[in-house]
Amino acid sequence: MASGDLGRPFITPPGIAPERLKILREAFRKTMSDPAFLADVKARKLEPDPDFGEDLEGIAKDAVSQPKEIVERMKKLLSE
């Protein structure tokens, strides 16, 4: 049920080197505050509302660590 929180995430493969992850996260943050990028977003009549990796990582970890009975119940509810 975390899909609404996760939106359209950019993800990396498991085991990415911490220094690379840090570089990617910093680049994303810089992009989300870049005046030229924001002007382009505004020109397209979009609203930037980014969530950042540290927050999304916590949501994803919580989602995949649910007890088996919760996962099975959600599967049943979503298949009806």
C-alpha positions as CSV (number, residue, x, y, z in Angstrom):
1,M,0.0,0.0,0.0
2,A,3.1,2.3,-0.1
3,S,2.8,2.9,-3.8
4,G,1.2,6.3,-3.2
5,D,4.1,7.3,-1.1
6,L,6.7,5.9,-3.5
7,G,5.2,7.5,-6.6
8,R,7.7,7.0,-9.4
9,P,11.0,6.4,-7.7
10,F,14.4,6.3,-9.3
11,I,16.0,3.1,-7.9
12,T,19.4,1.5,-8.0
13,P,20.4,-2.2,-7.9
14,P,20.9,-3.8,-4.6
15,G,24.4,-3.5,-3.2
16,I,25.2,-0.1,-4.7
17,A,28.4,1.4,-3.2
18,P,27.4,3.9,-0.5
19,E,29.5,6.6,-2.1
20,R,27.7,6.2,-5.4
21,L,24.4,6.3,-3.7
22,K,25.4,9.5,-2.0
23,I,26.4,11.0,-5.3
24,L,23.1,10.1,-6.9
25,R,21.1,11.5,-4.0
26,E,23.0,14.7,-4.1
27,A,22.6,15.1,-7.8
28,F,18.8,14.5,-7.5
29,R,18.6,17.1,-4.7
30,K,20.5,19.6,-6.8
31,T,18.3,19.0,-9.8
32,M,15.2,19.5,-7.8
33,S,16.5,23.0,-6.8
34,D,18.0,24.0,-10.1
35,P,16.4,27.2,-11.4
36,A,16.5,26.1,-15.1
37,F,14.9,22.7,-14.2
38,L,12.2,24.4,-12.1
39,A,11.5,26.9,-14.9
40,D,11.0,24.0,-17.3
41,V,8.7,22.2,-14.8
42,K,6.7,25.4,-14.4
43,A,6.5,25.9,-18.2
44,R,5.0,22.4,-18.5
45,K,2.4,23.3,-15.9
46,L,3.7,20.6,-13.5
47,E,4.2,20.9,-9.8
48,P,7.4,19.5,-8.4
49,D,6.9,17.7,-5.2
50,P,9.9,15.4,-4.8
51,D,10.5,13.0,-2.0
52,F,14.1,12.2,-1.3
53,G,15.9,8.9,-1.1
54,E,16.4,8.7,2.6
55,D,12.7,9.1,3.2
56,L,11.7,6.6,0.5
57,E,14.2,4.1,1.6
58,G,12.5,4.0,5.0
59,I,9.0,3.5,3.4
60,A,10.3,0.8,1.1
61,K,12.0,-1.1,3.9
62,D,8.8,-0.9,6.0
63,A,6.7,-2.1,3.1
64,V,8.9,-5.2,2.4
65,S,9.3,-6.1,6.1
66,Q,5.6,-6.7,6.7
67,P,4.6,-10.0,8.4
68,K,3.6,-12.8,6.0
69,E,0.0,-12.7,7.2
70,I,-0.3,-9.1,6.3
71,V,1.2,-9.7,2.9
72,E,-1.2,-12.6,2.3
73,R,-4.2,-10.6,3.5
74,M,-3.3,-7.7,1.1
75,K,-2.9,-10.1,-1.8
76,K,-6.4,-11.5,-1.1
77,L,-7.9,-8.0,-0.8
78,L,-6.2,-6.7,-3.9
79,S,-7.3,-9.7,-6.0
80,E,-11.0,-9.4,-5.2
